[in-house]
C-alpha cells in the first residue's frame, strides 16, 4: 500500500508487558483485498432487533474507527444518541485505519472515521467495486515533536526531522544541542499519527533510525519525559504533557519556526497539521448522513474541541491575554 514509507522493522522495539511484540502481529502490511474478505465479527447478536425507520435521526448504523480516534467518535456518538433516542449507533472495536476503510468498502460499516486521507490503493479498490465514497474533514490535529524539558534544543525543520528518522542525524550536537544520542520514539506504527508522520515528514523515505515504539500516545510522552535524549511524536493535546516540551517547527530551512498550539495549527502556520476524515458511501442509510450533520454542527464541533482537536466547520476565535493585565 502506498502512503506509508518502508519501515525496517528489525530496528523497532515494541514495549509490552514483559515481551517483545512483532510488528506483523499488529496487522501491518495486510493487503486491502484480504481485509475486504474478512468475515463479520462473531460478537454480533443473533437476535433480530426491532425494525426502526431509517431517517436522519432514527434507525441503526455501524461506525468503524481507529484507536487514535475511538474516544472522539465515542463522545460524538453519545452526543447524537442523547438528542435522538431512536438512533442506534454501533461503534465497533478500534482497528488500524486500513481495516477501518476496508470495513466501509465491504459494507460492514456505514461510517468510517480515520486520521488520514484515502490512499491510492483504497480509491482504486472502490472504483473497481463501483463504490462511490465521499469524505468530510471533521477535525484538525497537530503532529507535535516533544523533547525532555531539560533539552536545550528548541527548533527543528521538517527536513531535519526527516534526517533524524532516516538515521542521518543521530546526535543532538548536530542540532545545536549538547552532544548525546538521539532516541526517536513513535506511537504504534499502525496508528493514524504514525502513518501521517511517515507521509507528511518522510515523503517516501524509509524510517531507518532505530526507534522505540510505544503502545500509545501518552506512553510516548511519558517515555520522553523520562529519557533525556528522546524525541517523540505526539498529538497536539499532549504537546504540553508533564516533563516534555514541544519543539518549534519550520516547513523549510530558513523559514520561521512555529510553536504548535491551537491557533497556529488552526491557521495553518504550524506546518504539520493532520485532518480527521469521516467517510461515507454515497448509497448509505439516512441515519449516517444525520450523524455527519451532527458532527459538523456546533454541538458536535464543541465536542471535537473538548477532545483536544480543532473544529473544521464552525468559526473559532482566539483571544490572547495581554501581558500587561494582571491575573487573578
N, C-alpha and C positions, 0 to 999 in steps of 0.2 A: 504494500500500500504506500502510495506516495504521501508526502507531507511530513512524516516523522523520519528524520535522518538516521543513518545507520548508527547503531549503538554497539560497542564492543562489550558484550555482556560480562565477559570474564573480568572486566575492570570494575564491576559494580558489586557492592556487598549489600545484601538485603538483611537489615537487622530484624530479627524476630525473637520470640521467646525461647532463646537458647539454641537456635539453629539457623543455618544459612538458608535463605529462600531462593529458589531458582526463579529467574525472570520468566521462563516459559510457563511456570506454574501459575503465573498471574494472568495468562491469556494473551500475551503479546504475540503479534505476528500471525494470529489465526485469520485465514483468508475470509473476506466478506461473504463469499459464496457458501462457505462452511457455516458461518454464523447464521445466514438466512435459513439454512436447513435445520437449525437446532429445534428440537421439539418444545412444546409449551411446558412450563414448569409443572411439576407434579403436585405443587401445593395448592392448586386451584380447587375450589369446592365443586363437588359433583352435582349438588342440588341446583335446580334451576331457579334463579331469583325471579321475583315478581316483575312483570313487564311494566316499565315506566316509559312514557312517551319521550322520544328524543327531541328535546328543544335546546335552546341556548342555556337554559337553567335547570334542566332535568334530564334524566337518563343515566347512562353508565359509560365511562371511558376508562382506558388504561393509560398510564403515563410511565415512560421509561426515562431514567436519568442516570448520570454518572455519580461516583462518590463525592466529587468536589461540590456538586450542586444539590445533593439529596436534601440537605437541611433547608435550602432556599425553596425548592419545589414543594417540600412538605408543608412549609408555612403558607405558601401561596394556595395550595390545595385546601388547607384548613380554613383560610380566609374565604375561599369560594364556597366551601360547604356551609360555613356559618351563615352566609347570605342566602343560600339555595339548598334547603334540606332535601329536596327531591333529586339532587345530583349525587351520584356515586362516582368518586374519583379513586381508582385503584392505583396506588403508587407501588410499583414492584421493587424488588431488591436492587440496590445500586449495582451498576456494572460498568466496565470500560466503555468509553464513548463509541468505539467501533461496534460493539454489541448493541448499544442503545440505538444507533442508526439502523442496524440490521433488524432489530425488532420492529421499527417503524416500517421499513421497506417490505418486510414479510407479513405485515398486517397483524402482528402480535401486540402492537402498541398503537394507540391512536395519537399520542403526543410524544415527542422526543425532545429532551432538553439537554444540550451539551455546551461546553465552553469553547467551541471552535466552529469553523465553517465546514460544510461538507467537503470531503476530499474527492479528487477526480475519479477514483475507482467507484466511490459511492454514487456519484452523479451518473456515471456510465451504467452502473447496475440498475439504477432507477429508470434510465432512458430505455435500456433494453427490455425492462419489465413493463414498460408502458405506464410507469408510476409517476405522477406529477406531484412534486413536493414543493412546498413554499416555506420559506424561513423568515423569522422575525427576530430582531435584536431586542431582547427584553431587559438586559442589564449590561453593565460595563465594569470590568475589574482591572487591576494593575498587576503586572508581573514585576515583583519587587525583589531586589537583591539586598540581603542583610548580612552584616558582619558583626563580630563581637563588639560590644560597646567600647572596649579599650583599643580597638584597632584605629590607628590614626588616618587610614585611607578614607577619604570622603567622596571621591569622584571616580567614575568609570565610564567609558564609552561602550557602545554596543559592540564595536569591533574588538575591544579589549575583553569583553565578556566571551565573545566567540573564541578568542585566543586562549582564554583560561580553560574553557571546556574542551578545546581541541588539543590541549596539552602544551601549547607553545609558551604560555606564561605560567610558571609553576612556583614562583617566589614573589612574596609581597614587595620585595625590593624593586621589582620590575614595574610596580605601580606607584612608586614613591613612598612606600611604607617601610617598616622595619623588616629586615631580612628574616625569612621564615617560610616554611612550606605552605602553599595554598591548598586547602582541603575543600573541594566543591561538594555541596550537599544538595540533593534533589528530593522532591516528593516522589511517590510511586511513578514509575515510568509509564504506566497505563493511564495516569491521571491527566485530566484536561490541562492542568497547569504545566506539566512537564512537556506535553505534546505542543502546546502553544509556544513554550520557550524554544523548543527544537525548531519549530517552523519560523518563528519571528527572529530569533537571535542567531541560530546556527545556519540558517539559509541553505540547507542541503549539506552542510559539512558534518562529518561524523563527530560524535561526542567521545573523543579518545581519552580524555583525562580520567584518571582513577577517581571515582566519585562515590560518596556514601549515599545510599538511597534509604530514606526513612519511610515509615509506613503512613505518615500523614503530614499535612502542612504544619500543624502545631509541633509535631516531633522534629521537623526541620528547624523551626525557630528555637526549640529547646536545645537541640544539638549545637547550633551556632552559639547560643548563649553560654554553653559550657566548653566551647572549643575556640581558643584564641585565634587560630589560623583559618577558621572556616569561613566560607561564603555560601549562603543558602538562598534558594528560590522560594518565596512565599507570596501569598496573595496580599492585596493592599491592607486588609483588616489585621494582618499580623506584622506589618512593617514597623510598628512601634511596640512589639512584644517585649516583655521584660528581658533585659540583658543584651538586646540587639539594637543595631542602628541601621537604617536604610541608607544605601548609597545613592547619591545623585547620579543620574544617567544622562549622557549626551547621545543624540542619534548618530552623529558622525564626529570624527576627530576635528577639534577646533570649534565645534558648536557649543552653545551654553549648556551647562549641566543643570538638570531639573530634578528637584526633590519630588518624590512621589507623595501626593496627598489627594484628597477628593477633588479639589479644584483643578490641579494640574492634569490629573487623569481625565476628568470630565471635559476640559477644554482641549485635550489632545496635545498639550505641551509636553507632558511626560511621554516619552517615545514608546513605551511598552504597555499599551493598553490591550485588553483582550475582551471581546464581546461574548456574552452568553446568548445562545441562539435557541429559539423554540421552533421546532419543525413539525409541520402537519402535512398529511396528504390532502390534495385538493378535494378528493372524494372522501369525506370524513363524516363522522357523527356531528350533528349540530352542536352538541354539548362541547366538543373540542374547540369549536370557534368561540363559544361562550367563555371557556376558560382562558383563551387567548385575550379576549376583550377585557376580562377582569385583570389579567396580568399587566396589561398596558394601561389600566385605569389608575386614577390617583390612589385608591386604597392598595392596589396591587404593587404599585411602584413605591409606596411608602414602606411596604414590607421588604422590597428589594433593598432600599436604603438602610432599613433597620438591620438587615443581614450583612452590612458592610460592603455592599456593592452599589454602583451608581445607577440611578434610573436613566432610561433612554427615551421615554415617551412623554414625560411631563417636565415642565420648566423647573430649574434648580437655581437657586440664588445663594451666593456665598457672601458672608459678612465677616470681614476681618476686623478684629478689635484693635483700636489704636493703642500703641504702647504708652501713650500719654495719659490714658484713662486708668484710674485705679481699679483694683479688683476687690471683691467683697467675699 
